[in-house]
Amino acid sequence: MDDELHRSGGPQRGEEPRMIDSVLIANRGEIAMRILRTLRDLGLTGIAVHTDEDADAAHVAAADRAVRIDSYLDGAEIIAAARAAGADAVHPGYGFLAERADFARACDEAGLVFIGPSAAAIETMGDKISARAAVTARDVPVVPGLAEPGLDDEALIAGAAQIGYPVLVKPAAGGGGKGMHEVFAAEELPGALAAARREAAGAFGDDTLFLERLITAPRHIEVQVLADTHGHVIHLGERECSLQRRHQKVIEEAPSPSLTPAQRERFGQAAVAAARAVDYVGAGTVEFIIDGAVPDAPFFLEMNTRLQVEHGVTEAITGIDLVAEQIGVASGLPLSLTQDQVRLEGHAIEARVYAEDAAAGFLPTGGTVLALDLPDHVRIDHALSVGTTVSSSYDPMLAKVIAHAPTRTQALAALDRALGDTHVLGVVTNTAFLRSLLALDEVARGDLDTGLIERRLSELAPPPVTSRALAVAALLHWDQVARSRPDDLWHRPTGWRLGRPAPFVVRLDGHEQPPLEVVLTGSPAQARARVGEDEFTLALHPGAVTVDGCRLPLTHHCTEDALWIGLPGEDRELTLHRRIHSPTGREAAPTLESPMPGTVTTVLVADGDRVSAGDPVLVVEAMKMEHTLTAPGDGIVALHVAAGHRVARGEEVAQVLPDEPDIAGSASDPVPEPVPQQEVSS
């Protein structure tokens, strides 16, 4: 290969190893924490960067030194921070700058070791058209299609007729499924091309497209490779990444439950050939797609020229610290092992915990971590602590829960238990969805493909709040009330009165069911609860609750307005509220609340406009996802926000004021019913 391939990424062939003593991490969150852990193990200095929003973040506290920056995406600012901090090297983590060839070059020009591959390798593999050409030259099979630079719509339409439908339209740049469109008939293609170009230009600044034959039930297999500057390239086995939603991975495991040893070796050798095609150096991942009916025929998909999110499952089954290998390679050292020394032990499965609401169409959530409880029997990569603010400014992934066991069945069970013991209160997460996914028969059998989640999505919705959870929430609220009142006979919430004791009643409005009433008797320390037809005996303990004689760990956080509870396998947000009435005795006007933290991008009506139920009022955007809020009823809009306003999840953004009745009409209105003692909305 040309010497251009070796102008970054540490010492080049024939050069003396370069000592690395300090590393600046050009990233944040859990990956920064992960890299810091290895730096500490190696006795190296870890330097963090942070924006003002992240000044108190976990990765800043864990680092030996920290430098303030304005943006994690500004390569020049990162390099200036590294030089100011006296760093020898820069580790880009993943995302952000990890796959920017210009950043790798700029590090080299600044005298900094870029802990990653050469800029030329990043460029070649970052463009899917040039990547296909490079690996094809090494006899690595690719999906049949049309992939050439500069194809216009006319050429793509003609090419699709030659390939045969269905086809997949793909951008040459970027990843993550953005701009990809499945096309099943010729009349659909022009519209798909227009949409794909628009999306690719917006996401990647490049609207170049190509076509591949659409594999309708594919499996997604990727192979971890390591390469050094001494000509050694090895693979560390494969990861099964077929459980995806909208082209985003949800569950990953290693090794794949479907490959035979012979197939595993075939995939591994194809990955090594792909890495050699660009004279790769460092840790990388070669991704393949296979037709489930023809598992012996892997097709090259792309190469990620960085550390992958799911690298932990490979570390679990090989015992190899991939970050340590990256640093060794960047220093000019040979790999610490040969291909013959790679051993795969047991099975590892990873679940990605996201700040998203599966019951609301996977809208991103957010908030402040009010209480945190994480299991200690599995590996969890995270940067969470009580008080952490989860905003919409960054990717919504909060943590990676990784279970490793001798067998796949044991690993699945361990991961399910770990997710049931994972409580991040204050932020709605997808843990219930993940457990439902792991419980599918197809997952247990290892019968996976990338469309499985979408086909079974209706069965994976989080279950309604249980009567047990409602009873525990009501008990916590009762205890909160009891502790806030003076300790005298008249204020104790025991229901004391002349005659039979009165119960303590809490009403709860669940999202999935009509309002329910929890009736409590006894005391918070020893109570009986009735929820519809269900009855429980309850007792509170420090960090636990006893329900019908069974002691359960309990994580909770209570405020004047809300309750968050975490029981085994069930996290619930319960919002305390009282029915609000206007001075005329009518209930307050319906409100519009933002379903996610984000930014108001468009306001579609003016303050004071008359709207009808269902009319769009404004649009909130977060993480490139837009949500249109519509009027809950007929009336006059009273806006509380404007375009550009940042909003929190649940923040009231507008009201729709109903028309006031005439005086004669209001005089004949019935007197409103008494307000219940307490109402809770889940």
Disulfide bonds with the S-S distance in Angstrom:
none
